[in-house]
């Protein structure tokens, strides 16, 4: 089998990453909207004990961290994503400490989705729980450990945890499905490549068998005729019969010309030379005449029904079958007569080749190379082959071809 050209490992995984990169504008836009909203709220909100500028500077630092590290984290660079998450949450915690009344907690709406997009599932889950506990503890401390505030903090933390976990699971499920789909696509491509290689090998084998059949059915038979005719010419010359010798030499020349044409057509994968510019019936009649003139065997061609074109492949199969049958009659049957009958029926065309030779037992010897070739050709077009023979009773070969 030939070498299989499988797709490069990770081909579809690369496509997955390309798809993920196409989502980057969404992440950048979402961060920009939430960050600008936090800045606007900070400006409009009441000033903390340290004034407005510390909060704005810390928000600006978060934006810088996103531009330098967060963008790379969105691109699935884990190290950059981890560094960005640590820095961003630390800066947000600093804002909470310097300005307890700020509404910068709205950055949760982008930082949590980013966390689940940038980190592995376990790391994101731990990070979510850790940040919620940390910020809840800071807010409880800033409330003076007020028990009433504790209830509100716990409720908001549980709600935030639930939303974050649900969002994280949703994001990771999408990512996992996309990655699984990418791996499946890679496997399918590899399978398709293997199947294509098998088909190529099968095509090569079929082509070898086709050429082998063509050579056997045409060239080999033609050369056999040349040998037979040359011996006949030699015998005629030995008897001093110049006219018969010239006739045999003319037949040798015609057979050689036909063989040369067949050889060229086999290479070019065209229709057989006997069918070039001829109908199937004309080709059969010429074939019968050639057999009669070459061997002295009485060959008749009979046509029943209205002849009609069948298409190149079907006509080639019928002609090659007739050639093979006549070759077998000439070499093995010791027959005096052979009949070729073409019956054009509404749904099929039937070729019958019958000789009056010695016959044989089909159950003992029905798998010669020529007959195997006939069966293979017929199978290619949905045809059927039948063989009837018996010792001393001649042989009949029948081929049915659908129209």
C-alpha positions as CSV (number, residue, x, y, z in Angstrom):
1,X,0.0,0.0,0.0
2,X,1.2,3.5,-0.8
3,X,2.1,5.9,1.9
4,X,-0.9,7.7,3.4
5,X,-0.7,11.5,3.4
6,X,-2.5,12.2,6.6
7,X,-3.3,15.7,7.7
8,X,-0.8,17.4,9.9
9,X,-1.4,16.7,13.6
10,X,-3.4,19.5,15.2
11,X,-4.7,20.8,11.8
12,X,-8.2,21.3,13.2
13,X,-6.9,22.3,16.6
14,X,-5.2,25.2,14.7
15,X,-8.5,26.0,13.1
16,X,-10.0,26.0,16.6
17,X,-7.5,28.5,17.8
18,X,-8.2,30.6,14.8
19,X,-11.9,30.5,15.6
20,X,-11.1,31.5,19.2
21,X,-9.0,34.4,17.9
22,X,-12.0,35.6,15.9
23,X,-13.8,36.0,19.2
24,X,-11.1,38.3,20.5
25,X,-12.9,41.5,19.4
26,X,-15.8,40.5,21.5
27,X,-13.6,40.1,24.6
28,X,-11.8,43.4,23.9
29,X,-15.1,45.2,23.4
30,X,-16.7,43.8,26.5
31,X,-13.7,44.8,28.6
32,X,-13.7,48.3,27.2
33,X,-17.5,48.7,27.9
34,X,-17.2,47.5,31.5
35,X,-14.0,49.4,32.2
36,X,-15.3,52.7,30.8
37,X,-18.5,52.2,32.9
38,X,-16.4,51.7,36.0
39,X,-14.5,54.9,35.3
40,X,-17.6,56.9,34.7
41,X,-19.2,55.6,37.9
42,X,-16.0,56.4,39.9
43,X,-16.0,59.9,38.5
44,X,-19.7,60.5,39.3
45,X,-19.7,58.7,42.7
46,X,-18.8,60.2,46.0
47,X,-15.2,60.7,46.6
48,X,-13.4,58.2,48.9
49,X,-11.2,59.2,51.8
50,X,-8.2,59.4,49.4
51,X,-9.9,61.3,46.6
52,X,-10.6,60.3,43.0
53,X,-7.2,59.9,41.6
54,X,-6.0,56.7,43.4
55,X,-9.1,54.9,42.1
56,X,-8.6,56.2,38.5
57,X,-4.9,55.3,38.5
58,X,-5.7,51.8,39.7
59,X,-8.4,51.4,37.0
60,X,-5.9,52.6,34.5
61,X,-3.4,50.0,35.8
62,X,-6.0,47.3,35.2
63,X,-6.4,48.5,31.6
64,X,-2.7,48.5,31.1
65,X,-2.5,45.0,32.5
66,X,-5.2,43.8,30.1
67,X,-3.5,45.4,27.1
68,X,-0.1,43.8,28.0
69,X,-1.1,40.5,29.5
70,X,-4.8,40.0,29.3
71,X,-4.9,40.1,25.5
72,X,-2.3,37.4,25.3
73,X,-4.3,35.4,27.9
74,X,-7.3,35.6,25.7
75,X,-5.1,34.1,23.0
76,X,-4.8,31.0,25.2
77,X,-1.3,31.8,26.5
78,X,-1.7,30.4,30.0
79,X,1.2,32.1,31.6
80,X,0.1,35.5,30.5
81,X,-3.5,34.7,31.6
82,X,-2.4,33.7,35.1
83,X,-0.3,36.8,35.5
84,X,-3.1,39.1,34.3
85,X,-5.6,37.6,36.6
86,X,-3.3,37.9,39.6
87,X,-2.5,41.6,38.8
88,X,-6.1,42.6,37.9
89,X,-7.7,41.1,41.0
90,X,-4.9,42.6,43.2
91,X,-5.5,46.1,41.7
92,X,-9.3,45.7,42.1
93,X,-8.7,44.7,45.8
94,X,-6.6,47.8,46.2
95,X,-9.5,49.9,44.8
96,X,-11.8,48.3,47.3
97,X,-9.3,49.1,50.1
98,X,-8.7,52.8,49.1
99,X,-12.3,53.6,48.1
100,X,-14.7,51.3,49.9
101,X,-17.7,53.1,48.5
102,X,-16.8,52.8,44.9
103,X,-18.9,50.7,42.5
104,X,-15.8,49.3,40.7
105,X,-17.1,45.8,41.7
106,X,-18.9,45.9,38.4
107,X,-15.5,44.8,36.9
108,X,-16.6,41.4,38.3
109,X,-18.8,41.1,35.2
110,X,-15.7,40.9,32.9
111,X,-13.0,39.6,35.2
112,X,-14.9,36.4,36.0
113,X,-15.6,35.5,32.4
114,X,-12.0,36.3,31.6
115,X,-10.8,34.0,34.4
116,X,-12.8,31.1,33.0
117,X,-11.7,31.8,29.5
118,X,-8.0,32.1,30.3
119,X,-7.5,29.4,33.0
120,X,-8.0,25.7,33.3
121,X,-11.3,24.7,34.9
122,X,-9.8,23.8,38.3
123,X,-7.7,26.9,38.5
124,X,-10.7,29.1,37.5
125,X,-12.9,27.4,40.1
126,X,-10.3,28.0,42.8
127,X,-9.7,31.5,41.7
128,X,-13.5,32.3,41.7
129,X,-13.9,31.0,45.3
130,X,-10.7,32.7,46.5
131,X,-11.7,36.1,45.1
132,X,-15.2,35.9,46.4
133,X,-14.0,35.0,49.9
134,X,-11.3,37.6,49.9
135,X,-13.6,40.5,48.8
136,X,-16.4,39.3,51.1
137,X,-13.9,39.3,54.0
138,X,-12.7,42.8,53.1
139,X,-16.2,44.2,52.9
140,X,-17.2,42.6,56.2
141,X,-14.1,44.1,57.8
142,X,-14.9,47.5,56.3
143,X,-18.4,47.3,57.7
144,X,-17.0,47.0,61.2
145,X,-18.0,43.4,61.3
146,X,-21.6,44.3,61.2
147,X,-23.8,41.2,61.4
148,X,-26.5,42.8,59.2
149,X,-23.8,43.6,56.6
150,X,-22.6,40.0,56.8
151,X,-25.9,38.6,55.6
152,X,-25.9,40.9,52.6
153,X,-22.3,40.1,51.9
154,X,-23.0,36.3,52.0
155,X,-26.1,36.6,49.8
156,X,-24.2,38.7,47.2
157,X,-21.2,36.3,47.4
158,X,-23.4,33.2,46.9
159,X,-25.2,34.9,44.0
160,X,-21.9,35.9,42.4
161,X,-20.5,32.5,43.0
162,X,-23.5,30.8,41.3
163,X,-23.4,33.2,38.3
164,X,-19.7,32.8,37.9
165,X,-19.7,29.1,38.1
166,X,-22.6,28.8,35.7
167,X,-20.9,31.2,33.3
168,X,-17.6,29.3,33.7
169,X,-19.2,25.9,33.0
170,X,-21.0,27.3,30.0
171,X,-17.8,28.8,28.6
172,X,-15.8,25.6,29.2
173,X,-18.4,23.4,27.7
174,X,-18.3,25.5,24.5
175,X,-14.5,25.3,24.5
176,X,-14.5,21.5,25.2
177,X,-17.1,20.9,22.5
178,X,-15.1,23.0,20.0
179,X,-11.9,21.1,20.9
180,X,-13.7,17.8,20.7
181,X,-15.1,18.7,17.3
182,X,-11.7,19.8,16.1
183,X,-10.2,16.4,17.2
184,X,-13.1,14.6,15.5
185,X,-12.4,16.5,12.3
186,X,-8.8,15.6,12.4
187,X,-9.7,11.9,12.8
188,X,-12.1,12.1,9.9
189,X,-9.5,13.8,7.7
190,X,-7.0,11.1,8.6
191,X,-9.6,8.4,7.8
192,X,-10.5,10.1,4.5
193,X,-6.8,10.3,3.7
194,X,-6.4,6.6,4.4
195,X,-9.5,5.7,2.3
196,X,-8.2,7.9,-0.5
197,X,-4.9,6.0,-0.4
198,X,-6.7,2.7,-0.5
199,X,-8.8,3.9,-3.4
200,X,-5.6,5.0,-5.2
201,X,-4.1,1.6,-4.6
202,X,-7.2,-0.1,-5.8
203,X,-7.3,2.1,-8.9
204,X,-3.7,1.1,-9.6
205,X,-4.5,-2.6,-9.2
206,X,-7.7,-2.2,-11.4
207,X,-5.6,-0.4,-14.0
208,X,-3.0,-3.2,-14.0
209,X,-5.8,-5.8,-14.4
210,X,-7.4,-3.8,-17.2
211,X,-4.1,-3.5,-19.1
212,X,-3.5,-7.2,-18.5
213,X,-6.9,-8.1,-19.9
214,X,-6.4,-5.7,-22.8
215,X,-3.1,-7.3,-23.7
216,X,-4.5,-10.8,-23.4
217,X,-7.6,-10.1,-25.4
218,X,-6.0,-8.1,-28.2
219,X,-2.2,-8.1,-28.5
220,X,-1.6,-11.7,-27.4
221,X,-4.3,-12.9,-29.7
222,X,-3.0,-10.8,-32.6
223,X,0.5,-12.1,-32.1
224,X,-0.9,-15.7,-32.1
225,X,-2.6,-14.9,-35.4
226,X,0.7,-13.6,-36.8
227,X,2.5,-16.7,-35.8
228,X,-0.2,-18.9,-37.3
229,X,-0.3,-17.0,-40.5
230,X,3.5,-16.9,-40.8
231,X,3.7,-20.7,-40.5
232,X,0.9,-21.0,-43.1
233,X,2.8,-18.7,-45.5
234,X,6.0,-20.7,-44.9
235,X,4.1,-23.9,-45.8
236,X,2.7,-22.2,-48.9
237,X,6.2,-21.1,-50.0
238,X,7.5,-24.6,-49.4
239,X,4.8,-25.9,-51.8
240,X,5.5,-23.2,-54.3
241,X,2.1,-21.6,-53.8
242,X,3.1,-18.0,-54.1
243,X,-0.5,-16.7,-54.3
244,X,-1.4,-18.3,-50.9
245,X,1.8,-17.0,-49.4
246,X,1.1,-13.4,-50.6
247,X,-2.5,-13.7,-49.1
248,X,-1.1,-14.9,-45.8
249,X,1.5,-12.1,-45.8
250,X,-1.2,-9.5,-46.4
251,X,-3.2,-10.9,-43.5
252,X,-0.1,-10.7,-41.3
253,X,0.3,-7.1,-42.3
254,X,-3.3,-6.3,-41.5
255,X,-3.1,-8.1,-38.2
256,X,0.1,-6.3,-37.3
257,X,-1.5,-2.9,-38.2
258,X,-4.5,-3.7,-36.0
259,X,-2.3,-4.8,-33.1
260,X,-0.3,-1.6,-33.4
261,X,-3.6,0.4,-33.3
262,X,-4.7,-1.6,-30.2
263,X,-1.5,-1.0,-28.4
264,X,-1.8,2.7,-28.9
265,X,-5.4,2.7,-27.8
266,X,-4.6,0.7,-24.7
267,X,-2.1,3.3,-23.7
268,X,-4.5,6.1,-24.5
269,X,-7.4,4.3,-22.7
270,X,-9.6,4.8,-25.8
271,X,-12.2,2.4,-27.2
272,X,-10.9,-0.7,-29.0
273,X,-9.5,-0.3,-32.5
274,X,-12.2,-2.5,-34.0
275,X,-14.8,0.1,-32.7
276,X,-13.1,3.2,-34.1
277,X,-15.5,4.7,-36.7
278,X,-17.5,1.5,-36.7
279,X,-20.7,0.2,-35.1
280,X,-20.7,-2.8,-32.8
281,X,-22.3,-5.0,-35.5
282,X,-19.7,-3.9,-38.1
283,X,-16.9,-4.7,-35.6
284,X,-18.4,-8.1,-34.9
285,X,-18.7,-8.8,-38.6
286,X,-15.1,-7.8,-39.3
287,X,-14.0,-10.0,-36.3
288,X,-15.8,-13.0,-37.7
289,X,-14.4,-12.4,-41.2
290,X,-10.9,-12.1,-39.8
291,X,-11.3,-15.4,-37.9
292,X,-12.6,-17.2,-41.0
293,X,-9.8,-15.9,-43.3
294,X,-7.0,-16.6,-40.7
295,X,-8.0,-20.0,-39.6
296,X,-10.5,-21.4,-42.1
297,X,-13.0,-21.7,-39.3
298,X,-16.5,-21.0,-40.6
299,X,-17.7,-17.9,-38.5
300,X,-21.1,-16.4,-38.9
301,X,-22.5,-13.3,-37.2
302,X,-26.3,-13.0,-36.5
303,X,-28.2,-10.0,-35.4
304,X,-31.7,-10.1,-33.9
305,X,-33.6,-6.9,-33.1
306,X,-32.8,-3.3,-34.0
307,X,-29.2,-2.4,-33.3
308,X,-28.7,0.8,-31.3
309,X,-25.6,2.4,-29.7
310,X,-25.0,1.2,-26.1
311,X,-22.3,3.5,-25.0
312,X,-18.5,2.9,-25.2
313,X,-18.1,0.7,-22.1
314,X,-20.9,-1.8,-22.9
315,X,-19.8,-2.1,-26.5
316,X,-16.2,-2.6,-25.4
317,X,-17.2,-5.4,-23.0
318,X,-19.3,-7.1,-25.8
319,X,-16.5,-6.9,-28.3
320,X,-13.8,-8.1,-25.9
321,X,-16.0,-11.0,-24.9
322,X,-16.4,-12.0,-28.5
323,X,-12.7,-11.8,-29.1
324,X,-11.9,-13.9,-26.1
325,X,-14.5,-16.5,-27.0
326,X,-13.2,-16.8,-30.6
327,X,-9.6,-17.0,-29.3
328,X,-10.6,-19.9,-27.1
329,X,-12.5,-21.6,-29.9
330,X,-9.4,-21.2,-32.2
331,X,-7.0,-22.5,-29.6
332,X,-8.9,-25.2,-27.8
333,X,-12.1,-26.2,-29.4
334,X,-11.0,-27.9,-32.7
335,X,-14.3,-26.6,-34.1
336,X,-15.4,-26.4,-37.7
337,X,-18.0,-23.7,-37.1
338,X,-18.7,-20.9,-34.7
339,X,-21.8,-18.6,-34.5
340,X,-21.8,-15.1,-33.0
341,X,-25.4,-13.9,-32.2
342,X,-26.3,-10.4,-31.0
343,X,-29.8,-10.0,-29.7
344,X,-31.0,-6.5,-29.0
345,X,-33.8,-6.8,-26.5
346,X,-35.7,-3.9,-24.8
347,X,-33.9,-4.1,-21.5
348,X,-30.6,-5.8,-22.5
349,X,-28.3,-7.0,-25.2
350,X,-27.3,-10.6,-25.3
351,X,-24.2,-11.9,-27.0
352,X,-24.0,-15.7,-27.6
353,X,-21.0,-17.4,-29.0
354,X,-21.5,-21.1,-29.9
355,X,-19.1,-23.6,-31.4
356,X,-19.3,-27.2,-32.5
357,X,-15.9,-28.2,-31.0
358,X,-14.8,-30.8,-28.6
359,X,-16.3,-29.0,-25.5
360,X,-15.2,-29.6,-21.9
361,X,-16.4,-30.0,-18.4
362,X,-17.1,-26.5,-17.0
363,X,-17.1,-27.7,-13.4
364,X,-13.5,-29.0,-13.9
365,X,-12.0,-26.1,-15.9
366,X,-14.1,-22.9,-15.9
367,X,-11.6,-20.5,-14.4
368,X,-9.2,-19.8,-17.2
369,X,-7.6,-16.4,-17.4
370,X,-9.7,-15.4,-20.3
371,X,-13.0,-16.3,-18.7
372,X,-12.0,-14.5,-15.5
373,X,-11.4,-11.4,-17.6
374,X,-14.8,-11.8,-19.2
375,X,-16.5,-12.1,-15.8
376,X,-14.6,-9.1,-14.5
377,X,-15.6,-6.9,-17.4
378,X,-19.2,-8.0,-17.2
379,X,-19.3,-7.2,-13.5
380,X,-18.2,-3.7,-14.1
381,X,-21.3,-2.8,-16.0
382,X,-23.8,-5.1,-14.2
383,X,-23.7,-7.8,-16.8
384,X,-24.0,-11.6,-16.4
385,X,-22.0,-14.4,-17.9
386,X,-23.1,-17.9,-18.5
387,X,-21.1,-20.9,-19.9
388,X,-22.6,-24.1,-21.2
389,X,-20.4,-27.0,-22.4
390,X,-19.9,-30.7,-22.3
391,X,-17.2,-33.0,-23.6
392,X,-18.0,-33.7,-27.3
393,X,-20.9,-31.3,-27.4
394,X,-19.4,-27.9,-28.1
395,X,-19.5,-24.8,-26.0
396,X,-21.8,-21.8,-25.6
397,X,-20.8,-18.6,-24.0
398,X,-23.6,-16.1,-23.1
399,X,-23.2,-12.5,-22.0
400,X,-26.1,-10.3,-21.0
401,X,-25.5,-6.6,-20.8
402,X,-28.1,-4.1,-19.5
403,X,-29.1,-1.3,-21.9
